[in-house]
Every structure is written in C-alpha cells, then in structure tokens.
Amino acid sequence: MPHTKLASPIDMEVGPDGKIYILEYGNGWFSKNADAGISRIDYNAGELPSKRVNKTVTVAGGKSSSDTTYKDLDKADGSLGHKEGSDVPKGEALVLASDCKACHATDKKSVGPSYKEVAKRYKDNKDAVALLSHKIINGGSGVWGEVAMAAHPSLKEDEANEIVKWILSL
C-alpha cells in the first residue's frame, strides 16, 4: 500500500466483515469533490513461497556464469525487505502526511492560499523560512484574509523548516 493515494481521509472503521473502510473527503474544501468517496482495504492472509530467480552474468572473454537467488514476495508480488527512498522531497512528504491539504493546495486557492502563492509572496524575503516556520507552528491570521491559520504546536521546528523550504522551491 505504499503507493496508495487517499484524498483527505477523514474517518476509518473496521466493518463487520473485517475489512477496513476509509471515508475520503476529497481534495477540495467546501466544494463538490469528484474524488470524495469510500475506500476499502482487504486483508490477504497467508504467505507466498520464495520465488527462484536465475541471473546470468556475462564476464570478460564471453564466458557466462549463472547464480540462483531466492526472492521473498508479498501477495501483491512486490519485493519485501529494504526499500530505496522515494524521490518526494522531505518537505512535501511532511505536507502530504499532515492536515495542510485540508486548507491549502499546490496551485489553487482553497481556504488558505496556494503553496505557489506563498512562494511568490516570500521569494525575496531572506527571513521567509524562519517567519513561515513560526506561523506554521504557532498559527497566524490577517496576512491572507480573515481566516486564521491553525497552529501546529506538535510540529518540530526542523520539520516546519523543511515544509517551508519545499513551498519556497515551487
């Protein structure tokens, strides 16, 4: 499920059938959301046996050698074990894992300004990282209209800095 994208999940329950149901609000705020809906997660019990993988390697002189390795697979036929990191920047990953998208979008205004609008406004401000990180952690109001930005006091300063750096990079 690492590649599963949910559209602002707002509730989750285990049904009487043992399946997990997720209620998704959708990516817009106070609007009709075409991506709103209910998702279901099914549990696949059991294990798959190891799969035999033969590799043939050609070495200098045209000789070839064959190695047999075994690869453990999950039900979705994906490799188990250590994974290479994703190419999603840390700041963007923090935004995706937070409640930011409830009020902000990358390129369109929602309850709050788009991330691109924020980047444009603060692009020449040398204190932007510290200023915006402070606003993310402590909340703020009056800069973008009447709606106040909620505080995120559990967010660490270095995480807020990463979020701001990502926003300013847009």
N, CA and C atoms as an extended XYZ file, in Angstrom:
510
Properties=species:S:1:pos:R:3:atomname:S:1:resname:S:1:resid:I:1 pbc="F F F"
N         0.787       -1.204        0.000 N   MET     1
C         0.000        0.000        0.000 CA  MET     1
C         0.833        1.275        0.000 C   MET     1
N         2.148        1.216       -0.150 N   PRO     2
C         2.915        2.458       -0.094 CA  PRO     2
C         2.587        3.429       -1.220 C   PRO     2
N         2.021        2.953       -2.313 N   HIS     3
C         1.719        3.841       -3.438 CA  HIS     3
C         0.248        4.239       -3.465 C   HIS     3
N        -0.508        3.894       -2.437 N   THR     4
C        -1.921        4.237       -2.373 CA  THR     4
C        -2.066        5.718       -2.039 C   THR     4
N        -2.826        6.421       -2.841 N   LYS     5
C        -3.091        7.842       -2.611 CA  LYS     5
C        -4.527        7.981       -2.126 C   LYS     5
N        -4.700        8.574       -0.975 N   LEU     6
C        -6.030        8.840       -0.440 CA  LEU     6
C        -6.306       10.334       -0.528 C   LEU     6
N        -7.557       10.684       -0.798 N   ALA     7
C        -7.945       12.088       -0.950 CA  ALA     7
C        -8.508       12.607        0.366 C   ALA     7
N        -7.644       13.100        1.237 N   SER     8
C        -8.013       13.673        2.528 CA  SER     8
C        -8.932       12.751        3.343 C   SER     8
N        -8.379       11.622        3.814 N   PRO     9
C        -9.201       10.727        4.627 CA  PRO     9
C        -9.627       11.406        5.926 C   PRO     9
N       -10.911       11.242        6.280 N   ILE    10
C       -11.408       11.903        7.490 CA  ILE    10
C       -11.946       10.926        8.525 C   ILE    10
N       -12.147        9.663        8.137 N   ASP    11
C       -12.636        8.683        9.101 CA  ASP    11
C       -12.282        7.285        8.601 C   ASP    11
N       -12.154        6.351        9.547 N   MET    12
C       -11.823        4.987        9.190 CA  MET    12
C       -12.453        4.055       10.221 C   MET    12
N       -13.008        2.938        9.762 N   GLU    13
C       -13.605        1.956       10.659 CA  GLU    13
C       -13.391        0.563       10.107 C   GLU    13
N       -13.385       -0.401       11.009 N   VAL    14
C       -13.357       -1.806       10.615 CA  VAL    14
C       -14.808       -2.256       10.542 C   VAL    14
N       -15.210       -2.770        9.380 N   GLY    15
C       -16.578       -3.215        9.191 CA  GLY    15
C       -16.821       -4.581        9.810 C   GLY    15
N       -18.083       -5.010        9.859 N   PRO    16
C       -18.418       -6.315       10.429 CA  PRO    16
C       -17.807       -7.467        9.633 C   PRO    16
N       -17.415       -7.181        8.387 N   ASP    17
C       -16.781       -8.198        7.553 CA  ASP    17
C       -15.273       -8.272        7.773 C   ASP    17
N       -14.741       -7.429        8.692 N   GLY    18
C       -13.302       -7.440        8.984 CA  GLY    18
C       -12.485       -6.586        8.036 C   GLY    18
N       -13.118       -5.914        7.104 N   LYS    19
C       -12.418       -5.056        6.153 CA  LYS    19
C       -12.362       -3.635        6.696 C   LYS    19
N       -11.340       -2.893        6.295 N   ILE    20
C       -11.179       -1.511        6.746 CA  ILE    20
C       -11.812       -0.589        5.708 C   ILE    20
N       -12.673        0.302        6.174 N   TYR    21
C       -13.332        1.267        5.301 CA  TYR    21
C       -12.831        2.671        5.648 C   TYR    21
N       -12.470        3.433        4.624 N   ILE    22
C       -11.931        4.776        4.811 CA  ILE    22
C       -12.832        5.772        4.090 C   ILE    22
N       -13.287        6.776        4.816 N   LEU    23
C       -14.096        7.847        4.239 CA  LEU    23
C       -13.151        8.959        3.800 C   LEU    23
N       -13.204        9.288        2.505 N   GLU    24
C       -12.327       10.326        1.948 CA  GLU    24
C       -13.143       11.567        1.616 C   GLU    24
N       -12.719       12.709        2.163 N   TYR    25
C       -13.415       13.978        1.946 CA  TYR    25
C       -13.222       14.464        0.517 C   TYR    25
N       -12.041       14.273       -0.037 N   GLY    26
C       -11.695       14.818       -1.337 CA  GLY    26
C       -10.709       15.952       -1.159 C   GLY    26
N       -10.105       16.393       -2.230 N   ASN    27
C        -9.036       17.380       -2.126 CA  ASN    27
C        -9.491       18.825       -2.072 C   ASN    27
N       -10.737       19.116       -2.395 N   GLY    28
C       -11.233       20.486       -2.286 CA  GLY    28
C       -11.769       20.752       -0.896 C   GLY    28
N       -12.034       21.994       -0.610 N   TRP    29
C       -12.572       22.360        0.695 CA  TRP    29
C       -13.844       23.144        0.458 C   TRP    29
N       -14.943       22.766        1.085 N   PHE    30
C       -16.242       23.400        0.892 CA  PHE    30
C       -16.645       23.424       -0.581 C   PHE    30
N       -16.424       22.330       -1.262 N   SER    31
C       -16.795       22.251       -2.672 CA  SER    31
C       -17.215       20.824       -2.993 C   SER    31
N       -17.808       20.650       -4.167 N   LYS    32
C       -18.160       19.303       -4.612 CA  LYS    32
C       -16.868       18.618       -5.038 C   LYS    32
N       -16.565       17.515       -4.394 N   ASN    33
C       -15.306       16.832       -4.650 CA  ASN    33
C       -15.528       15.562       -5.458 C   ASN    33
N       -15.062       15.575       -6.693 N   ALA    34
C       -15.195       14.394       -7.536 CA  ALA    34
C       -14.391       13.225       -6.979 C   ALA    34
N       -13.361       13.515       -6.175 N   ASP    35
C       -12.518       12.448       -5.636 CA  ASP    35
C       -12.923       12.028       -4.225 C   ASP    35
N       -14.059       12.504       -3.715 N   ALA    36
C       -14.563       12.053       -2.417 CA  ALA    36
C       -15.121       10.645       -2.574 C   ALA    36
N       -15.062        9.855       -1.523 N   GLY    37
C       -15.604        8.507       -1.626 CA  GLY    37
C       -15.252        7.651       -0.432 C   GLY    37
N       -15.552        6.376       -0.560 N   ILE    38
C       -15.223        5.387        0.466 CA  ILE    38
C       -14.279        4.371       -0.160 C   ILE    38
N       -13.166        4.112        0.505 N   SER    39
C       -12.212        3.101        0.044 CA  SER    39
C       -12.253        1.924        0.994 C   SER    39
N       -11.927        0.741        0.486 N   ARG    40
C       -11.925       -0.465        1.304 CA  ARG    40
C       -10.555       -1.123        1.205 C   ARG    40
N       -10.066       -1.584        2.343 N   ILE    41
C        -8.810       -2.311        2.384 CA  ILE    41
C        -9.115       -3.748        2.786 C   ILE    41
N        -8.719       -4.681        1.950 N   ASP    42
C        -8.925       -6.099        2.232 CA  ASP    42
C        -7.626       -6.709        2.726 C   ASP    42
N        -7.720       -7.581        3.710 N   TYR    43
C        -6.554       -8.269        4.240 CA  TYR    43
C        -6.349       -9.571        3.468 C   TYR    43
N        -5.135       -9.801        2.985 N   ASN    44
C        -4.788      -11.049        2.315 CA  ASN    44
C        -3.949      -11.877        3.271 C   ASN    44
N        -4.517      -12.931        3.797 N   ALA    45
C        -3.807      -13.767        4.767 CA  ALA    45
C        -2.857      -14.725        4.068 C   ALA    45
N        -1.898      -15.208        4.818 N   GLY    46
C        -1.001      -16.233        4.295 CA  GLY    46
C         0.285      -15.661        3.767 C   GLY    46
N         1.153      -16.581        3.372 N   GLU    47
C         2.454      -16.192        2.843 CA  GLU    47
C         2.659      -16.854        1.501 C   GLU    47
N         3.420      -16.233        0.676 N   LEU    48
C         3.812      -16.839       -0.588 CA  LEU    48
C         5.183      -17.479       -0.416 C   LEU    48
N         5.435      -18.557       -1.110 N   PRO    49
C         6.768      -19.151       -1.025 CA  PRO    49
C         7.777      -18.260       -1.734 C   PRO    49
N         9.044      -18.517       -1.456 N   SER    50
C        10.097      -17.776       -2.135 CA  SER    50
C        10.065      -18.099       -3.622 C   SER    50
N        10.434      -17.140       -4.413 N   LYS    51
C        10.461      -17.313       -5.850 CA  LYS    51
C        11.917      -17.446       -6.292 C   LYS    51
N        12.179      -18.420       -7.124 N   ARG    52
C        13.538      -18.648       -7.608 CA  ARG    52
C        13.819      -17.695       -8.756 C   ARG    52
N        14.941      -17.000       -8.669 N   VAL    53
C        15.328      -16.039       -9.692 CA  VAL    53
C        16.715      -16.440      -10.194 C   VAL    53
N        16.833      -16.737      -11.484 N   ASN    54
C        18.125      -17.085      -12.073 CA  ASN    54
C        18.703      -15.866      -12.758 C   ASN    54
N        19.962      -15.567      -12.467 N   LYS    55
C        20.639      -14.442      -13.108 CA  LYS    55
C        21.829      -14.996      -13.884 C   LYS    55
N        21.955      -14.595      -15.130 N   THR    56
C        23.106      -14.988      -15.922 CA  THR    56
C        23.955      -13.746      -16.155 C   THR    56
N        25.224      -13.847      -15.827 N   VAL    57
C        26.133      -12.717      -15.957 CA  VAL    57
C        27.201      -13.082      -16.961 C   VAL    57
N        27.408      -12.243      -17.982 N   THR    58
C        28.465      -12.474      -18.955 CA  THR    58
C        29.710      -11.733      -18.491 C   THR    58
N        30.804      -12.457      -18.403 N   VAL    59
C        32.063      -11.869      -17.959 CA  VAL    59
C        33.012      -11.756      -19.134 C   VAL    59
N        34.168      -11.142      -18.922 N   ALA    60
C        35.156      -10.944      -19.988 CA  ALA    60
C        35.484      -12.268      -20.657 C   ALA    60
N        35.682      -12.256      -21.946 N   GLY    61
C        36.011      -13.456      -22.694 CA  GLY    61
C        34.782      -14.215      -23.157 C   GLY    61
N        33.591      -13.650      -22.945 N   GLY    62
C        32.364      -14.270      -23.429 CA  GLY    62
C        31.840      -15.400      -22.571 C   GLY    62
N        32.505      -15.706      -21.456 N   LYS    63
C        32.019      -16.765      -20.577 CA  LYS    63
C        30.850      -16.229      -19.760 C   LYS    63
N        29.943      -17.108      -19.382 N   SER    64
C        28.825      -16.669      -18.553 CA  SER    64
C        28.716      -17.558      -17.323 C   SER    64
N        28.292      -16.946      -16.245 N   SER    65
C        28.065      -17.708      -15.026 CA  SER    65
C        26.629      -17.490      -14.597 C   SER    65
N        26.064      -18.474      -13.941 N   SER    66
C        24.666      -18.373      -13.525 CA  SER    66
C        24.589      -18.449      -12.007 C   SER    66
N        23.861      -17.519      -11.409 N   ASP    67
C        23.635      -17.511       -9.969 CA  ASP    67
C        22.154      -17.738       -9.727 C   ASP    67
N        21.845      -18.482       -8.694 N   THR    68
C        20.453      -18.658       -8.297 CA  THR    68
C        20.260      -17.961       -6.972 C   THR    68
N        19.300      -17.073       -6.945 N   THR    69
C        18.967      -16.410       -5.695 CA  THR    69
C        17.488      -16.622       -5.437 C   THR    69
N        17.067      -16.389       -4.210 N   TYR    70
C        15.669      -16.529       -3.846 CA  TYR    70
C        15.155      -15.184       -3.360 C   TYR    70
N        13.985      -14.855       -3.808 N   LYS    71
C        13.403      -13.558       -3.525 CA  LYS    71
C        12.079      -13.784       -2.809 C   LYS    71
N        11.908      -13.181       -1.626 N   ASP    72
C        10.632      -13.281       -0.916 CA  ASP    72
C         9.658      -12.277       -1.504 C   ASP    72
N         8.433      -12.705       -1.706 N   LEU    73
C         7.426      -11.846       -2.322 CA  LEU    73
C         6.218      -11.716       -1.411 C   LEU    73
N         5.558      -10.550       -1.479 N   ASP    74
C         4.310      -10.410       -0.748 CA  ASP    74
C         3.157      -10.757       -1.686 C   ASP    74
N         1.921      -10.637       -1.212 N   LYS    75
C         0.758      -11.021       -2.014 CA  LYS    75
C         0.626      -10.215       -3.307 C   LYS    75
N         1.103       -8.977       -3.276 N   ALA    76
C         0.989       -8.129       -4.462 CA  ALA    76
C         2.153       -8.359       -5.409 C   ALA    76
N         2.948       -9.401       -5.169 N   ASP    77
C         4.096       -9.759       -5.989 CA  ASP    77
C         5.158       -8.666       -5.974 C   ASP    77
N         5.315       -8.003       -4.849 N   GLY    78
C         6.342       -6.977       -4.715 CA  GLY    78
C         7.444       -7.469       -3.805 C   GLY    78
N         8.606       -6.937       -3.968 N   SER    79
C         9.737       -7.349       -3.151 CA  SER    79
C         9.558       -6.899       -1.709 C   SER    79
N         9.996       -7.738       -0.775 N   LEU    80
C         9.998       -7.389        0.627 CA  LEU    80
C        11.408       -6.985        1.023 C   LEU    80
N        11.553       -6.369        2.148 N   GLY    81
C        12.885       -6.014        2.627 CA  GLY    81
C        13.146       -4.537        2.478 C   GLY    81
N        14.419       -4.174        2.508 N   HIS    82
C        14.789       -2.760        2.439 CA  HIS    82
C        14.379       -2.154        1.111 C   HIS    82
N        13.890       -0.943        1.195 N   LYS    83
C        13.446       -0.231        0.004 CA  LYS    83
C        14.293        1.019       -0.194 C   LYS    83
N        14.430        1.408       -1.424 N   GLU    84
C        15.116        2.657       -1.739 CA  GLU    84
C        14.180        3.799       -1.391 C   GLU    84
N        14.712        4.896       -0.907 N   GLY    85
C        13.887        6.042       -0.534 CA  GLY    85
C        13.124        6.599       -1.715 C   GLY    85
N        12.060        7.310       -1.426 N   SER    86
C        11.266        7.890       -2.503 CA  SER    86
C        11.898        9.198       -2.970 C   SER    86
N        11.459        9.656       -4.140 N   ASP    87
C        12.003       10.904       -4.655 CA  ASP    87
C        11.155       12.091       -4.241 C   ASP    87
N        10.240       11.904       -3.316 N   VAL    88
C         9.435       13.011       -2.803 CA  VAL    88
C        10.294       13.792       -1.811 C   VAL    88
N        10.456       15.103       -2.033 N   PRO    89
C        11.238       15.899       -1.081 CA  PRO    89
C        10.665       15.797        0.333 C   PRO    89
N        11.537       15.900        1.331 N   LYS    90
C        11.119       15.730        2.720 CA  LYS    90
C         9.990       16.700        3.095 C   LYS    90
N        10.106       17.952        2.673 N   GLY    91
C         9.072       18.941        2.983 CA  GLY    91
C         7.726       18.567        2.395 C   GLY    91
N         7.727       18.096        1.160 N   GLU    92
C         6.480       17.678        0.515 CA  GLU    92
C         5.901       16.450        1.225 C   GLU    92
N         6.759       15.517        1.608 N   ALA    93
C         6.299       14.329        2.327 CA  ALA    93
C         5.653       14.720        3.653 C   ALA    93
N         6.228       15.700        4.342 N   LEU    94
C         5.648       16.170        5.609 CA  LEU    94
C         4.280       16.811        5.373 C   LEU    94
N         4.156       17.566        4.289 N   VAL    95
C         2.872       18.190        3.946 CA  VAL    95
C         1.831       17.107        3.649 C   VAL    95
N         2.218       16.111        2.863 N   LEU    96
C         1.287       15.048        2.491 CA  LEU    96
C         0.827       14.228        3.698 C   LEU    96
N         1.683       14.128        4.709 N   ALA    97
C         1.341       13.359        5.899 CA  ALA    97
C         0.601       14.194        6.953 C   ALA    97
N         0.424       15.477        6.691 N   SER    98
C        -0.188       16.358        7.686 CA  SER    98
C        -1.598       16.765        7.262 C   SER    98
N        -2.178       17.694        8.000 N   ASP    99
C        -3.504       18.207        7.664 CA  ASP    99
C        -3.441       19.456        6.782 C   ASP    99
N        -2.263       19.797        6.274 N   CYS   100
C        -2.098       21.021        5.467 CA  CYS   100
C        -3.060       21.066        4.277 C   CYS   100
N        -3.256       19.915        3.624 N   LYS   101
C        -4.070       19.896        2.409 CA  LYS   101
C        -5.558       20.131        2.666 C   LYS   101
N        -5.942       20.158        3.938 N   ALA   102
C        -7.332       20.493        4.251 CA  ALA   102
C        -7.617       21.957        3.923 C   ALA   102
N        -6.587       22.815        3.975 N   CYS   103
C        -6.781       24.245        3.723 CA  CYS   103
C        -5.936       24.791        2.570 C   CYS   103
N        -4.966       24.026        2.100 N   HIS   104
C        -4.053       24.511        1.056 CA  HIS   104
C        -3.935       23.505       -0.075 C   HIS   104
N        -3.642       24.009       -1.267 N   ALA   105
C        -3.348       23.185       -2.435 CA  ALA   105
C        -2.099       23.767       -3.093 C   ALA   105
N        -1.477       23.002       -3.948 N   THR   106
C        -0.235       23.456       -4.571 CA  THR   106
C        -0.451       24.682       -5.457 C   THR   106
N        -1.469       24.624       -6.329 N   ASP   107
C        -1.593       25.707       -7.308 CA  ASP   107
C        -2.970       26.356       -7.395 C   ASP   107
N        -3.812       26.135       -6.377 N   LYS   108
C        -5.107       26.834       -6.378 CA  LYS   108
C        -5.483       27.229       -4.957 C   LYS   108
N        -6.158       28.344       -4.837 N   LYS   109
C        -6.596       28.835       -3.530 CA  LYS   109
C        -7.696       27.938       -3.004 C   LYS   109
N        -7.658       27.669       -1.724 N   SER   110
C        -8.705       26.905       -1.051 CA  SER   110
C        -9.145       27.776        0.123 C   SER   110
N        -9.179       27.246        1.316 N   VAL   111
C        -9.456       28.065        2.491 CA  VAL   111
C        -8.301       29.036        2.693 C   VAL   111
N        -7.094       28.537        2.488 N   GLY   112
C        -5.894       29.356        2.571 CA  GLY   112
C        -5.269       29.525        1.193 C   GLY   112
N        -4.179       30.254        1.124 N   PRO   113
C        -3.525       30.479       -0.172 CA  PRO   113
C        -2.883       29.202       -0.697 C   PRO   113
N        -2.649       29.163       -2.012 N   SER   114
C        -1.934       28.022       -2.585 CA  SER   114
C        -0.467       28.116       -2.181 C   SER   114
N         0.222       26.993       -2.204 N   TYR   115
C         1.645       26.997       -1.870 CA  TYR   115
C         2.423       27.873       -2.850 C   TYR   115
N         1.999       27.883       -4.119 N   LYS   116
C         2.696       28.706       -5.120 CA  LYS   116
C         2.507       30.197       -4.835 C   LYS   116
N         1.325       30.592       -4.340 N   GLU   117
C         1.104       31.993       -3.964 CA  GLU   117
C         2.022       32.389       -2.804 C   GLU   117
N         2.171       31.489       -1.845 N   VAL   118
C         3.050       31.748       -0.695 CA  VAL   118
C         4.489       31.893       -1.188 C   VAL   118
N         4.909       30.984       -2.062 N   ALA   119
C         6.281       31.026       -2.590 CA  ALA   119
C         6.528       32.346       -3.328 C   ALA   119
N         5.555       32.776       -4.109 N   LYS   120
C         5.695       34.025       -4.868 CA  LYS   120
C         5.802       35.230       -3.932 C   LYS   120
N         4.967       35.266       -2.893 N   ARG   121
C         4.968       36.405       -1.971 CA  ARG   121
C         6.281       36.501       -1.189 C   ARG   121
N         6.859       35.365       -0.811 N   TYR   122
C         8.022       35.370        0.075 CA  TYR   122
C         9.339       35.068       -0.631 C   TYR   122
N         9.342       35.032       -1.978 N   LYS   123
C        10.551       34.622       -2.705 CA  LYS   123
C        11.767       35.511       -2.437 C   LYS   123
N        11.579       36.782       -2.194 N   ASP   124
C        12.702       37.698       -1.972 CA  ASP   124
C        12.937       38.019       -0.493 C   ASP   124
N        12.229       37.360        0.385 N   ASN   125
C        12.360       37.620        1.816 CA  ASN   125
C        13.393       36.665        2.411 C   ASN   125
N        14.526       37.207        2.838 N   LYS   126
C        15.613       36.363        3.366 CA  LYS   126
C        15.239       35.705        4.686 C   LYS   126
N        14.240       36.212        5.380 N   ASP   127
C        13.793       35.642        6.648 CA  ASP   127
C        12.573       34.743        6.494 C   ASP   127
N        12.229       34.392        5.246 N   ALA   128
C        10.993       33.649        4.975 CA  ALA   128
C        10.932       32.309        5.698 C   ALA   128
N        12.029       31.566        5.735 N   VAL   129
C        11.995       30.243        6.363 CA  VAL   129
C        11.643       30.365        7.843 C   VAL   129
N        12.329       31.251        8.546 N   ALA   130
C        12.054       31.427        9.980 CA  ALA   130
C        10.651       31.985       10.214 C   ALA   130
N        10.249       32.975        9.433 N   LEU   131
C         8.945       33.607        9.590 CA  LEU   131
C         7.802       32.626        9.355 C   LEU   131
N         7.874       31.898        8.234 N   LEU   132
C         6.790       30.974        7.900 CA  LEU   132
C         6.789       29.739        8.799 C   LEU   132
N         7.952       29.279        9.203 N   SER   133
C         8.020       28.148       10.142 CA  SER   133
C         7.333       28.517       11.451 C   SER   133
N         7.587       29.745       11.903 N   HIS   134
C         6.948       30.238       13.130 CA  HIS   134
C         5.427       30.253       12.964 C   HIS   134
N         4.933       30.710       11.799 N   LYS   135
C         3.487       30.761       11.558 CA  LYS   135
C         2.877       29.364       11.493 C   LYS   135
N         3.603       28.411       10.918 N   ILE   136
C         3.083       27.040       10.844 CA  ILE   136
C         2.926       26.469       12.250 C   ILE   136
N         3.925       26.661       13.085 N   ILE   137
C         3.907       26.095       14.440 CA  ILE   137
C         2.928       26.833       15.346 C   ILE   137
N         2.899       28.171       15.279 N   ASN   138
C         2.103       28.981       16.208 CA  ASN   138
C         0.775       29.469       15.653 C   ASN   138
N         0.551       29.296       14.364 N   GLY   139
C        -0.663       29.798       13.737 CA  GLY   139
C        -0.503       31.267       13.362 C   GLY   139
N        -1.480       31.803       12.669 N   GLY   140
C        -1.402       33.200       12.260 CA  GLY   140
C        -2.717       33.646       11.669 C   GLY   140
N        -2.822       34.956       11.447 N   SER   141
C        -4.036       35.493       10.827 CA  SER   141
C        -3.758       36.866       10.244 C   SER   141
N        -4.645       37.268        9.331 N   GLY   142
C        -4.602       38.616        8.801 CA  GLY   142
C        -3.749       38.823        7.563 C   GLY   142
N        -2.867       37.914        7.237 N   VAL   143
C        -1.980       38.108        6.086 CA  VAL   143
C        -2.679       37.763        4.778 C   VAL   143
N        -3.502       36.703        4.776 N   TRP   144
C        -4.139       36.230        3.554 CA  TRP   144
C        -5.659       36.387        3.605 C   TRP   144
N        -6.177       37.123        4.537 N   GLY   145
C        -7.629       37.281        4.654 CA  GLY   145
C        -8.068       37.077        6.093 C   GLY   145
N        -9.341       36.854        6.268 N   GLU   146
C        -9.913       36.767        7.605 CA  GLU   146
C        -9.757       35.403        8.265 C   GLU   146
N        -9.581       34.359        7.485 N   VAL   147
C        -9.495       33.014        8.056 CA  VAL   147
C        -8.131       32.820        8.711 C   VAL   147
N        -8.144       32.434        9.971 N   ALA   148
C        -6.897       32.214       10.705 CA  ALA   148
C        -6.294       30.864       10.335 C   ALA   148
N        -4.970       30.814       10.352 N   MET   149
C        -4.278       29.547       10.134 CA  MET   149
C        -4.124       28.857       11.481 C   MET   149
N        -4.518       27.596       11.528 N   ALA   150
C        -4.416       26.822       12.769 CA  ALA   150
C        -2.956       26.608       13.144 C   ALA   150
N        -2.699       26.570       14.439 N   ALA   151
C        -1.350       26.287       14.941 CA  ALA   151
C        -1.079       24.784       14.866 C   ALA   151
N         0.194       24.445       14.731 N   HIS   152
C         0.636       23.050       14.710 CA  HIS   152
C         1.759       22.891       15.739 C   HIS   152
N         1.429       23.009       17.031 N   PRO   153
C         2.462       23.025       18.073 CA  PRO   153
C         3.237       21.721       18.226 C   PRO   153
N         2.698       20.617       17.723 N   SER   154
C         3.423       19.352       17.837 CA  SER   154
C         4.484       19.185       16.743 C   SER   154
N         4.474       20.074       15.764 N   LEU   155
C         5.454       20.023       14.682 CA  LEU   155
C         6.787       20.568       15.180 C   LEU   155
N         7.846       19.840       14.914 N   LYS   156
C         9.183       20.295       15.316 CA  LYS   156
C         9.650       21.406       14.376 C   LYS   156
N        10.508       22.281       14.875 N   GLU   157
C        10.972       23.414       14.083 CA  GLU   157
C        11.680       22.964       12.803 C   GLU   157
N        12.515       21.919       12.885 N   ASP   158
C        13.222       21.463       11.682 CA  ASP   158
C        12.242       20.891       10.653 C   ASP   158
N        11.121       20.290       11.099 N   GLU   159
C        10.110       19.802       10.164 CA  GLU   159
C         9.393       20.981        9.498 C   GLU   159
N         9.061       21.991       10.277 N   ALA   160
C         8.429       23.192        9.710 CA  ALA   160
C         9.366       23.861        8.711 C   ALA   160
N        10.662       23.893        9.016 N   ASN   161
C        11.646       24.463        8.092 CA  ASN   161
C        11.672       23.697        6.771 C   ASN   161
N        11.614       22.369        6.848 N   GLU   162
C        11.603       21.546        5.627 CA  GLU   162
C        10.361       21.825        4.788 C   GLU   162
N         9.216       21.969        5.458 N   ILE   163
C         7.968       22.285        4.753 CA  ILE   163
C         8.102       23.622        4.038 C   ILE   163
N         8.603       24.626        4.745 N   VAL   164
C         8.746       25.968        4.155 CA  VAL   164
C         9.731       25.936        2.990 C   VAL   164
N        10.845       25.249        3.138 N   LYS   165
C        11.831       25.173        2.044 CA  LYS   165
C        11.193       24.542        0.798 C   LYS   165
N        10.364       23.506        1.004 N   TRP   166
C         9.702       22.895       -0.139 CA  TRP   166
C         8.725       23.882       -0.789 C   TRP   166
N         7.934       24.579        0.036 N   ILE   167
C         6.970       25.545       -0.506 CA  ILE   167
C         7.698       26.634       -1.292 C   ILE   167
N         8.785       27.151       -0.750 N   LEU   168
C         9.528       28.215       -1.438 CA  LEU   168
C        10.195       27.729       -2.712 C   LEU   168
N        10.373       26.425       -2.860 N   SER   169
C        11.008       25.885       -4.067 CA  SER   169
C        10.046       25.791       -5.255 C   SER   169
N         8.752       26.012       -4.989 N   LEU   170
C         7.743       25.855       -6.055 CA  LEU   170
C         7.767       27.020       -7.028 C   LEU   170
